[in-house]
Amino acid sequence: MRALLLLAIAVVPDTAAALTVRYSAPAECPPVAVVRASVAEGLGGAPDDGAETVRIAVSADRSAARLALVDADGRALGERVVRSTAGDCEALVRAAGLSAGLALAPLRSAPSPTAAVPAASAVSAVPAVPDTRWSLRGASGVGIGLHPGVALTLDGGLAVAMGRWSGRIALWAAGSPALLDGAVGSGRVRSASLALGLAGCGDQGRWTACAGARAGLQVHSGSDFVADTDSTGPWLAGLLAIEWRVFGGVWGPRLEAMVPVGRLTLTVDDAPVWTTPWFAGTVGLAGRW
């Protein structure tokens, strides 16, 4: 957790002891009472509603909180940005409130409006560079169009994020259990896929959208007949996915669409019995840690 001082606080009279706290944050963040308690801890006393206003706004991805002090005339007196690499909104909000209180504490004891206070801080402005955050990602679901019949899918991997954008690499597997074997011709076929995927993603609140590709191998084995050798081969598909982290901002439903670039054909006695469709989809759950 670190704070970047972007602008020094100018001269404020001793009425700064009375100030109003304004707070906005995503739904999963703590209530305003936590913010006021943190400001009070830094001030050394509870802030009373008054002309001056402290504004604390938490970003949608809970990676930063922006602080601003505004005087009675609406002029901005100071601003700070507190950033978090842990994704813990409560810790971020407490740090932001404490930082605001510590910055305002000297103003409570200002002897008079004419007291000499430096107009600029010795701390130089530092450009706000998005923090790099690493996390684990996982998902499971049920898919159609991947194999004959219904497939169960599982994937897991690593993500690196800067601000609201992230890149992911994941190992993906899909298989058709015995009870879900696809009917092909006069027999049934069991299928499995293994692929490596790369994707770029963007976050908006609890929503995440991703676009990327997967490349790997598909294997099909039949029963009640002998499948020909071209039933096994490489597999490549483009993918689009949407996730909604509705459960605690961590878990939620995931919808995924894949468009195979190459198409496999299952043949029995040289006769085609199944061909990879142009579209496949999965629905399931996804999470991050």
C-alpha positions, 0 to 999 in steps of 0.5 A: 500500500502506498500513497502518492502526494500530488498537491500540497494543502494550502492555508486553511483556518482553524475551522478545519476541525469541522469538516464533512466526509463524502465517500463513494465506493463499489458495493463490496467496500465498507460503509462510510462509518469505517471511513469516518473512524479512520479519518478520526484516528488520523485527526485525533478526534471525530470530524464534525460536519462543517464547511470543508469537505473530504472526498474519498472515491474508490475505483471500480476495481478497488485498486485505488482511492482518491482523496480530495480536500475542498473548502467552503467555496468549492476550491480544491485544496489538496489531493492524494491517491492511495493504491493497493496491490492486494485488492482488499477494499477495507484495507484500502479505505482505512488507509485512505481515511487515515491518510486524510486525517493525518494530512488534516491534523496540523490544520486543526491547531492552526492559530489563525487564518494568517498563520504561515503554512508553506504553499507547496510540499517538498514532496515532488509530484510522482506520476501515477503508474498502475500497479502490477498485480498477479493472480490465479484464475480458474473456471469450470463449465459445460460445453456444446459443440466441442465434441460429439455430445456434451463436454465438461470443461476445466481451465486454470492459469495465471493472470497479470493486471495493470489497472483495469487491463490484464493478460492471461495464460491458462491450461484448458481441458475438455472431456466427455464422460461415459454417461455423456458420450456422443452418439456417432453413426451406429456407435458412440464416441468418447472425446477429450481436448487439451489446449493452451490459451492466451487472452487479453481482458478488461474489467469494469466493476464486477464484469470482465470481458476477454478475447483470445485463442486456444491451441491444442489437441483433440482425441476421439475414441469410439465404441461399437466401431473402430474410428479411423486415424483422422479422428485425432488431430490438432485443434485451434479456436478463437474465444470470447468470454464474459465473467460476472463476479457476483459472489464477493467480487471473486466468483461468478458465472462465465459465458464463453464462445469459441470459433474453431479455426480448423475442423476435424472430421470423424469417419467410420469406414471412410464415411464422415459421421461428425465434423467440428461445428463452426461454433462452440459454447460453454457456461459455468463458474469462474473465480480468481485468487 
